[in-house]
C-alpha cells in the first residue's frame, strides 16, 4: 500500500511559480500548482511508505528555495 499526500506550501512573495516548477521535477510528485488563499502552492505526491515519503519527497521539498512553511495532509482512503 502506498502513501499519498497533499502538501500545502507557503512561499516568499513572488516565489510561487518558481517553487511549483522546482517541485514538479521531484520524483513521486504528481501535481504542483500555484493557488490563491493562505497557501501559495499545492502539491500531491506518492511514495511506497511513509519512511520513503519523508526521505525521498519531503526532504527535497523542504530544500526548495523560497519555501517558508509546509503542511502535509495524508490521504486517508
VMD Tcl script that builds the backbone (N, CA, C; Angstrom):
set m [mol new atoms 231]
animate dup $m
set s [atomselect $m all]
$s set {name element resname resid chain x y z} {
  {N N UNK 1 A 0.841 -1.187 0.000}
  {CA C UNK 1 A 0.000 0.000 0.000}
  {C C UNK 1 A 0.882 1.244 0.000}
  {N N UNK 2 A 0.601 2.172 -0.879}
  {CA C UNK 2 A 1.414 3.378 -0.958}
  {C C UNK 2 A 0.836 4.495 -0.100}
  {N N UNK 3 A 1.666 5.487 0.167}
  {CA C UNK 3 A 1.272 6.670 0.929}
  {C C UNK 3 A 1.108 7.819 -0.056}
  {N N UNK 4 A -0.049 8.475 0.005}
  {CA C UNK 4 A -0.312 9.644 -0.826}
  {C C UNK 4 A -0.614 10.815 0.094}
  {N N UNK 5 A -0.211 12.006 -0.324}
  {CA C UNK 5 A -0.485 13.185 0.494}
  {C C UNK 5 A -0.512 14.433 -0.369}
  {N N UNK 6 A -1.278 15.403 0.098}
  {CA C UNK 6 A -1.220 16.758 -0.430}
  {C C UNK 6 A -0.314 17.539 0.504}
  {N N UNK 7 A 0.471 18.433 -0.058}
  {CA C UNK 7 A 1.300 19.310 0.760}
  {C C UNK 7 A 0.949 20.741 0.368}
  {N N UNK 8 A 0.555 21.515 1.361}
  {CA C UNK 8 A 0.237 22.928 1.168}
  {C C UNK 8 A 1.495 23.719 1.493}
  {N N UNK 9 A 1.833 24.665 0.630}
  {CA C UNK 9 A 3.124 25.349 0.745}
  {C C UNK 9 A 2.931 26.860 0.747}
  {N N UNK 10 A 3.561 27.516 1.710}
  {CA C UNK 10 A 3.646 28.969 1.712}
  {C C UNK 10 A 5.037 29.334 1.202}
  {N N UNK 11 A 5.089 30.394 0.376}
  {CA C UNK 11 A 6.365 30.810 -0.200}
  {C C UNK 11 A 6.647 32.274 0.115}
  {N N UNK 12 A 7.875 32.662 -0.147}
  {CA C UNK 12 A 8.220 34.078 -0.092}
  {C C UNK 12 A 7.437 34.791 -1.200}
  {N N UNK 13 A 7.216 36.070 -1.044}
  {CA C UNK 13 A 6.461 36.856 -2.019}
  {C C UNK 13 A 7.108 36.726 -3.401}
  {N N UNK 14 A 6.284 36.401 -4.395}
  {CA C UNK 14 A 6.753 36.316 -5.772}
  {C C UNK 14 A 7.460 35.020 -6.137}
  {N N UNK 15 A 7.501 34.051 -5.245}
  {CA C UNK 15 A 8.246 32.814 -5.494}
  {C C UNK 15 A 7.362 31.614 -5.843}
  {N N UNK 16 A 6.038 31.756 -5.855}
  {CA C UNK 16 A 5.150 30.607 -6.055}
  {C C UNK 16 A 5.434 29.879 -7.365}
  {N N UNK 17 A 5.612 30.592 -8.454}
  {CA C UNK 17 A 5.841 29.947 -9.752}
  {C C UNK 17 A 7.140 29.168 -9.775}
  {N N UNK 18 A 8.205 29.742 -9.263}
  {CA C UNK 18 A 9.496 29.044 -9.280}
  {C C UNK 18 A 9.485 27.849 -8.328}
  {N N UNK 19 A 8.793 27.971 -7.204}
  {CA C UNK 19 A 8.683 26.846 -6.265}
  {C C UNK 19 A 7.896 25.706 -6.911}
  {N N UNK 20 A 6.762 26.005 -7.533}
  {CA C UNK 20 A 5.960 24.972 -8.182}
  {C C UNK 20 A 6.760 24.275 -9.283}
  {N N UNK 21 A 7.504 25.039 -10.057}
  {CA C UNK 21 A 8.308 24.454 -11.133}
  {C C UNK 21 A 9.383 23.527 -10.574}
  {N N UNK 22 A 10.031 23.933 -9.489}
  {CA C UNK 22 A 11.074 23.106 -8.885}
  {C C UNK 22 A 10.496 21.820 -8.304}
  {N N UNK 23 A 9.342 21.920 -7.693}
  {CA C UNK 23 A 8.713 20.758 -7.062}
  {C C UNK 23 A 8.270 19.731 -8.099}
  {N N UNK 24 A 7.813 20.196 -9.270}
  {CA C UNK 24 A 7.351 19.277 -10.316}
  {C C UNK 24 A 8.444 18.294 -10.733}
  {N N UNK 25 A 9.703 18.668 -10.565}
  {CA C UNK 25 A 10.800 17.806 -11.010}
  {C C UNK 25 A 11.172 16.730 -9.983}
  {N N UNK 26 A 10.570 16.750 -8.808}
  {CA C UNK 26 A 10.875 15.761 -7.772}
  {C C UNK 26 A 10.137 14.462 -8.075}
  {N N UNK 27 A 10.859 13.349 -8.073}
  {CA C UNK 27 A 10.246 12.045 -8.329}
  {C C UNK 27 A 9.167 11.761 -7.288}
  {N N UNK 28 A 8.017 11.279 -7.732}
  {CA C UNK 28 A 6.901 10.973 -6.841}
  {C C UNK 28 A 5.869 12.067 -6.776}
  {N N UNK 29 A 6.190 13.254 -7.277}
  {CA C UNK 29 A 5.248 14.379 -7.281}
  {C C UNK 29 A 4.381 14.281 -8.531}
  {N N UNK 30 A 3.068 14.242 -8.347}
  {CA C UNK 30 A 2.159 14.141 -9.481}
  {C C UNK 30 A 1.460 15.457 -9.813}
  {N N UNK 31 A 1.530 16.427 -8.912}
  {CA C UNK 31 A 0.854 17.707 -9.113}
  {C C UNK 31 A 1.576 18.775 -8.313}
  {N N UNK 32 A 1.778 19.932 -8.904}
  {CA C UNK 32 A 2.300 21.100 -8.184}
  {C C UNK 32 A 1.786 22.329 -8.915}
  {N N UNK 33 A 0.885 23.070 -8.260}
  {CA C UNK 33 A 0.249 24.221 -8.889}
  {C C UNK 33 A 0.158 25.389 -7.923}
  {N N UNK 34 A 0.243 26.588 -8.474}
  {CA C UNK 34 A 0.017 27.775 -7.683}
  {C C UNK 34 A -1.458 27.938 -7.387}
  {N N UNK 35 A -1.778 28.407 -6.185}
  {CA C UNK 35 A -3.161 28.632 -5.772}
  {C C UNK 35 A -3.247 29.976 -5.049}
  {N N UNK 36 A -4.478 30.431 -4.796}
  {CA C UNK 36 A -4.668 31.637 -4.003}
  {C C UNK 36 A -5.206 31.248 -2.634}
  {N N UNK 37 A -5.059 32.114 -1.678}
  {CA C UNK 37 A -5.514 31.844 -0.316}
  {C C UNK 37 A -4.334 31.865 0.632}
  {N N UNK 38 A -4.468 31.209 1.778}
  {CA C UNK 38 A -3.392 31.246 2.773}
  {C C UNK 38 A -2.143 30.490 2.333}
  {N N UNK 39 A -2.257 29.609 1.339}
  {CA C UNK 39 A -1.099 28.887 0.809}
  {C C UNK 39 A -0.885 29.318 -0.631}
  {N N UNK 40 A 0.338 29.178 -1.111}
  {CA C UNK 40 A 0.703 29.654 -2.442}
  {C C UNK 40 A 0.824 28.542 -3.477}
  {N N UNK 41 A 1.156 27.344 -3.015}
  {CA C UNK 41 A 1.326 26.190 -3.908}
  {C C UNK 41 A 0.687 24.981 -3.236}
  {N N UNK 42 A 0.030 24.138 -4.032}
  {CA C UNK 42 A -0.457 22.851 -3.537}
  {C C UNK 42 A 0.191 21.774 -4.389}
  {N N UNK 43 A 0.581 20.703 -3.745}
  {CA C UNK 43 A 1.176 19.595 -4.488}
  {C C UNK 43 A 0.595 18.285 -3.996}
  {N N UNK 44 A 0.695 17.258 -4.831}
  {CA C UNK 44 A 0.290 15.903 -4.452}
  {C C UNK 44 A 1.452 14.995 -4.800}
  {N N UNK 45 A 1.726 14.057 -3.896}
  {CA C UNK 45 A 2.841 13.136 -4.116}
  {C C UNK 45 A 2.492 11.761 -3.565}
  {N N UNK 46 A 3.262 10.763 -4.006}
  {CA C UNK 46 A 3.033 9.388 -3.592}
  {C C UNK 46 A 4.371 8.675 -3.444}
  {N N UNK 47 A 4.444 7.810 -2.438}
  {CA C UNK 47 A 5.639 7.001 -2.198}
  {C C UNK 47 A 5.197 5.646 -1.646}
  {N N UNK 48 A 6.064 4.634 -1.713}
  {CA C UNK 48 A 5.692 3.299 -1.244}
  {C C UNK 48 A 5.418 3.205 0.253}
  {N N UNK 49 A 6.034 4.061 1.061}
  {CA C UNK 49 A 5.856 4.014 2.517}
  {C C UNK 49 A 6.018 5.413 3.089}
  {N N UNK 50 A 5.610 5.592 4.345}
  {CA C UNK 50 A 5.762 6.897 4.996}
  {C C UNK 50 A 7.239 7.243 5.148}
  {N N UNK 51 A 8.047 6.253 5.456}
  {CA C UNK 51 A 9.503 6.499 5.579}
  {C C UNK 51 A 10.076 6.995 4.257}
  {N N UNK 52 A 9.710 6.335 3.176}
  {CA C UNK 52 A 10.184 6.740 1.848}
  {C C UNK 52 A 9.605 8.099 1.464}
  {N N UNK 53 A 8.367 8.366 1.838}
  {CA C UNK 53 A 7.750 9.672 1.565}
  {C C UNK 53 A 8.569 10.779 2.212}
  {N N UNK 54 A 8.930 10.574 3.463}
  {CA C UNK 54 A 9.718 11.572 4.169}
  {C C UNK 54 A 11.100 11.745 3.581}
  {N N UNK 55 A 11.745 10.628 3.281}
  {CA C UNK 55 A 13.131 10.672 2.800}
  {C C UNK 55 A 13.231 11.157 1.359}
  {N N UNK 56 A 12.376 10.630 0.492}
  {CA C UNK 56 A 12.510 10.901 -0.928}
  {C C UNK 56 A 11.759 12.149 -1.394}
  {N N UNK 57 A 10.726 12.544 -0.670}
  {CA C UNK 57 A 9.916 13.666 -1.135}
  {C C UNK 57 A 9.991 14.863 -0.191}
  {N N UNK 58 A 9.603 14.684 1.067}
  {CA C UNK 58 A 9.542 15.823 1.992}
  {C C UNK 58 A 10.874 16.532 2.155}
  {N N UNK 59 A 11.951 15.786 2.303}
  {CA C UNK 59 A 13.255 16.445 2.493}
  {C C UNK 59 A 13.647 17.257 1.263}
  {N N UNK 60 A 13.289 16.778 0.081}
  {CA C UNK 60 A 13.601 17.522 -1.146}
  {C C UNK 60 A 12.712 18.748 -1.287}
  {N N UNK 61 A 11.439 18.614 -0.933}
  {CA C UNK 61 A 10.517 19.754 -0.999}
  {C C UNK 61 A 10.987 20.854 -0.051}
  {N N UNK 62 A 11.321 20.487 1.158}
  {CA C UNK 62 A 11.724 21.486 2.156}
  {C C UNK 62 A 13.049 22.157 1.817}
  {N N UNK 63 A 13.817 21.587 0.903}
  {CA C UNK 63 A 15.086 22.186 0.486}
  {C C UNK 63 A 14.928 23.164 -0.679}
  {N N UNK 64 A 13.724 23.253 -1.250}
  {CA C UNK 64 A 13.497 24.154 -2.382}
  {C C UNK 64 A 13.577 25.602 -1.899}
  {N N UNK 65 A 14.396 26.432 -2.536}
  {CA C UNK 65 A 14.500 27.838 -2.133}
  {C C UNK 65 A 13.175 28.573 -2.305}
  {N N UNK 66 A 12.840 29.424 -1.349}
  {CA C UNK 66 A 11.631 30.234 -1.424}
  {C C UNK 66 A 10.477 29.718 -0.595}
  {N N UNK 67 A 10.587 28.483 -0.075}
  {CA C UNK 67 A 9.524 27.940 0.760}
  {C C UNK 67 A 9.692 28.426 2.190}
  {N N UNK 68 A 8.607 28.911 2.778}
  {CA C UNK 68 A 8.671 29.380 4.156}
  {C C UNK 68 A 7.962 28.439 5.136}
  {N N UNK 69 A 6.985 27.651 4.629}
  {CA C UNK 69 A 6.232 26.766 5.517}
  {C C UNK 69 A 5.507 25.710 4.686}
  {N N UNK 70 A 5.394 24.507 5.250}
  {CA C UNK 70 A 4.629 23.448 4.588}
  {C C UNK 70 A 3.661 22.807 5.573}
  {N N UNK 71 A 2.580 22.245 5.036}
  {CA C UNK 71 A 1.620 21.489 5.826}
  {C C UNK 71 A 1.290 20.233 5.028}
  {N N UNK 72 A 1.614 19.060 5.591}
  {CA C UNK 72 A 1.388 17.788 4.914}
  {C C UNK 72 A 0.057 17.203 5.342}
  {N N UNK 73 A -0.763 16.828 4.353}
  {CA C UNK 73 A -2.095 16.279 4.596}
  {C C UNK 73 A -2.187 14.906 3.931}
  {N N UNK 74 A -1.926 13.810 4.683}
  {CA C UNK 74 A -2.014 12.472 4.096}
  {C C UNK 74 A -3.439 12.142 3.646}
  {N N UNK 75 A -3.536 11.440 2.518}
  {CA C UNK 75 A -4.819 10.965 2.006}
  {C C UNK 75 A -5.221 9.736 2.803}
  {N N UNK 76 A -6.483 9.644 3.215}
  {CA C UNK 76 A -6.905 8.578 4.134}
  {C C UNK 76 A -7.820 7.540 3.508}
  {N N UNK 77 A -7.868 7.400 2.208}
  {CA C UNK 77 A -8.779 6.404 1.638}
  {C C UNK 77 A -8.102 5.092 1.369}
}
mol reanalyze $m
mol bondsrecalc $m
mol representation Tube
mol addrep $m
